[in-house]
Amino acid sequence: MPPQVRFQQILDWDSPRQKARLRQELAAGLLQPQACIAPKFFYDKLGSRLFEAITELPEYYPTRTEAAIFAEHLSAIRQALGEDFTLIDLGCGSCGKAGRLFHAGVRPARYVAVDISVDFMRDSLQQLKRELPAVEMIGIGADFTHELQLPDDLPAARRMFFYPGSSIGNFSPPEAGRFLRRLAAQMDASGGLLIGVDLIKDAALLDAAYDDALGVTAAFNRNLLRHVNARLDADFDIGDWRHVAFYNAAEARIEMYLEARRALSASWPDSTGRSLRHFAAGERIHTENSYKYSPEGFTALLASAGFADIQLWTDPRAWFALFFARRAG
């Protein structure tokens, strides 16, 4: 019998209640003057695979730079995490980053994988369990950016939240502060947070990372519409939209959009039938921000969210940073 993984609180994308909530959220975004669709809709099974492909692109420096930081500072990271801890991996994706830590000798008492892409997470976690059968593993399908409910029997002590990559940048700084405070509230002083943060750098480097020559990021962005069509019965014609991404230096963020190639309309179900929005040629749907930080700025954000004993590791070019912090008090 293969090693067992415990799954609970699995997000049911297809339940009538969840679909109704997601349709309300979709309508609220699309009917704003600046139309938007939440980044959560990137992550169906195909979207998760496309993102994994993005991390392999030569233009996309964050993944390989972060991996080099882990390799260079593994001993210090292992010491910060300590022993007999629970690693709670937020947005675990393929579980690859946690898996590399485990294979490098970082062994938690248990591993909790959390992701909104439920099927992709389930497959990835079962594979990791086959590789490391001695580690207790729990899978939670959830939109953790909205609410994170951990299992009742999960020990309160020694919770280490793991949020690698640069996904904290999808929140505005005030939203990031609120999110970090929610994490601090779910740990005691023995717990901690290990988080990846993309740093402010040359605009050309950032633009290339989010608009690669091969067009994988464009496919990832446009797949959001395919997911919305399949999940919520919208009727976007994906061929009518093109990928737009650029660095906004004044706001220190990458902005991603889908831009209408022609005048068009799109509709989706609502409580009275279908809602409709007209788009002019060149009008955009905002799909993602990715904020970049200075080391000092993110340190201050952590401190304001209730963290202390903050450690920082970065690469020689200061492109990316890993932070470890404990709950203050």
N, C-alpha and C positions, 0 to 999 in steps of 0.2 A: 504494500500500500504506500503511495507517495506521501511525503511529509504534509501535515495539515496546516493550513493557514486559517485563522479565524477572521471572518468578514462580518461587519455589523454596521449599522446606521448607513446602509448603502442607499445613496441617492437614487431614487427611481425617476429618471427623466420622463418616463412615459405615463406616470400616474396622472389621472385627471386633475388632481389638485396642483401638482407640480407644473403641468402644462398650462393651467390657467394663470399661475403666478408668473411663469416665464413669458406668456403672451402679454400680460399686463406690463411687465418690465420692457419687453420689446417695443410695445406701443409707446410707452412713456419716452423711450429714447428716440424713436423714429419721428415722433410728432413734435420734438423740440425744434426751434429755429435752426440750430446746428444739429442735424440728425446724428445719432450715435447708436452703436450696438456694443454691449458690454464685452470685454475680452474673454469672458468665460465661454462664449460661443465659439471661440477658436478650437476648443478641446473636445471634439468627438474623437473617435478612434483614428480616423484619417488625419485630423488636425494634430493629434499627438505624435503621429509618425512623421508628419511633415516638420514639426518642430525638432524632432530628433535629427532629421536630415539637416536642418538649418545649423545645428550645433557642429556639424562636420564641415561646413563651408569655410574656405580660406578667409573670407571677409569677416566671419563671425568670431571675433577674438574672445568674447567673454568665457566660453566654455573651456578652451584650452588654457587661457590665462589663469582662470580659477583652479584648474587641475594642477598647473605648475605651482601655484601657491600652496595647495594641499600637499603636494609632494615635498616641497622645500621645507615646510613648517609642520610636517606630520607629527613629530615628537612633541612640539609645543601644543598642538591641537589635541593630541591624545591626552596630554597632562591636564589640559583645561577641562576636557570632558570627564576625566576620572574613570571610575569603575562602577559597575552595578547600576547603570543608568538606563533610562528609557529614551530612545531616540525617536522623536516625532517628526517625520519627514513631510513637510508641507509642500504640496504640489510635486509629489514624488516622481511623476512621469514614469520612466522606465526603471526607476529605482537604481539607476546606474551609478549615481554619485555616492549614494549610501553603500552600494555594493562594493565600490572600489575602496571606500574607507574600511569596510569589514574585512576585505581580503588583505588590506595592509595592516591588519592587526587591531583595529578599533572594533571591539566587540561589546555591544550593549547587552543588558539583561533581556531586553525585548526591543523590537522594532515596530513602530506604528507608521504605516504608509497612508497618506491622506491625499486624495486627488479627486477632481471633479469628473475626469474621464474614467468612468468606473470600469469599463471592460478592459481598457488598456492597462489600468492599474492592477486589476485582478490577474491578468496574464503575466505581467512583469513580476508581481510579488510571488506568484506561485513558482516562477522560474528561479527567483532568488532563494526561495525556501528550499528548492531542490539542491542548490549549491551550498547552502548553510543550514542544514536541518536542525542543528543544535540551538539556533537562535529562535526564540518565540517571536512570531510575526502576526500582526493584526492589520487588516486592511479596512479603511474607512472611506467610503465614497461620499463626498460632501463638498459643497461650495464653502470652503473654510474662510474665504474672504468675507462671507456674509455671517456665518456662524460656525463655530467649531465646538462640537459636543464630543468629548472623549468618553471612552467606556467607564462605567461606574467603578469597575474593579481595577482601573489603572492606578498604580500607586501615585500618590501626590508628590512624594519625594523624588529627587533626582530626575525630574523631567527635563530633557534637553531638546528644545525645539531646533529643527534643522531646516533652514530656508535658503538653500544655495541658489546660484544663478543670479539673475538681476530682477526677479519678479517683484521685489519690494518697490521697484521703480514704477510699476503699473499704478500704484497709489499716488495721489498728490501728497506732498509733505504733510499737510494736516491729516489726511486720511491714513497715511503711514503711521503717524504718531498714535492715532486712535487704535489702529490694528496692533501695534506693538504693545500698547497698554493692555489690550485684551489678552495678549499672550502672557504678559507679566502677571496678570490676574490668575492664570491657570498654573502657576508654579509657585513653589516656596523658595526660600533663600538658598536651598541646595540645588535649585534648577538653573538653567541657563539657556542662552540663545546663540546659535552659530549661524551667521547670515552672510550671504554674498551681496556685494553692493558694487554697481558699476560707477566708475568715477568720471568726472568731467574731463574731457580731452578734446583733441582736434576734431572740428566738425566734419571734415572729409572722411575721417576714419569712422565716425559714427554713422554718417549717411550711407557709406558702403556696407556697413554691418547690417543695416535694415532694408537695403535695396540691392541685393546681390545680383551679380551678372547672370547667374544661371536662372534666376526667377523663382527660386524656392520660397523665399519670403513672400513674394507676390502670390504664389499658389496658396500658401498658408493663410494669407489675409483674405483672399477670395473664397477659400473653403468655408470661412465663417458664414457666407451667404448660403452655400450649399447645405451647411448644418442647420441653419435657420429654416430653410425650405423643408428639409426632411423632418426636422423635429417639430416645427410649429406650423407647417402647411403654408408658409409664405410662398411668393411666386417671383422671387428675384431671378432675372436672367443673368447668370454669372458672366457671360460674355460681354455684357453691357458695362462692366465695371473694370477699372484699372487700379492698380496698387500705387499709392503715393506715400512716401515716407521722407522725412527731413528732420534735421536738428534745429530746434528753436533755442538759440543761445540765450535769449533774454529770460526764458523760463527754465533753462537747463534741462531740456527734455527732448527726446525723439517724439514726433507725432506721426501716427499712421492713420491713413484714410483709404476709403474706396471712393473713386471719383467716377461719376456717370459719364460715359462716352458720348451720350446723346440725351435729348429730352426723353423722359420715360416715366412710368408709374410702377409702383409695387404695392401689393396688398397682403394682408394677413388676417386670420380670423379674429373676431372679437365677440363680445357677448350679444351683439345685435346682428351679426352677420360677418362683414369684412370691413376693416379699415383700409384706407387708401392714402398714399402719399405720392405727390408728383415731384419729380426731380428735374431741374433744368440741366442742360448739358454743362458739364464742369462742376456741378454741385457735388458735395462730398458727404460721406458718412464717416464720422470719426470712430475708429475701432480700438485705438490704443494710445496711451502715453507711456513713455519709459523715462522716468526722471533719473538724472545723473547727480551725484553728490561729490562734494569735497570730503576728505577724511574728517576734517573738523566739523563740517556740517552734519554728517551722519552721527558722529560721536555725540554732538549736542542733542540730536533727535532721540538717540537712545537714552541719554540721561534724562531728558524731559518726559520720557515714557515710563520711567521707573526702573531703569537699569543702572548698574554700577560695575566697578572692577572691569572696565572695558579694555579689551585687548584688540590690537589691529595687526593684520599681516597683509602685505601688498607685494606686488611684483616690482622688478627693478625700474620699469617705465611708469609705474603708478597709474596703470590703466584700470585696475580692478582691486578690490579689497575684500578680505574676510574679517568679520568682526566676531568676537566672542564676548558676551556680557552676562552678568548674573543679575537677578532681581535685587534691587536695592532693599536694604533692611532685612 
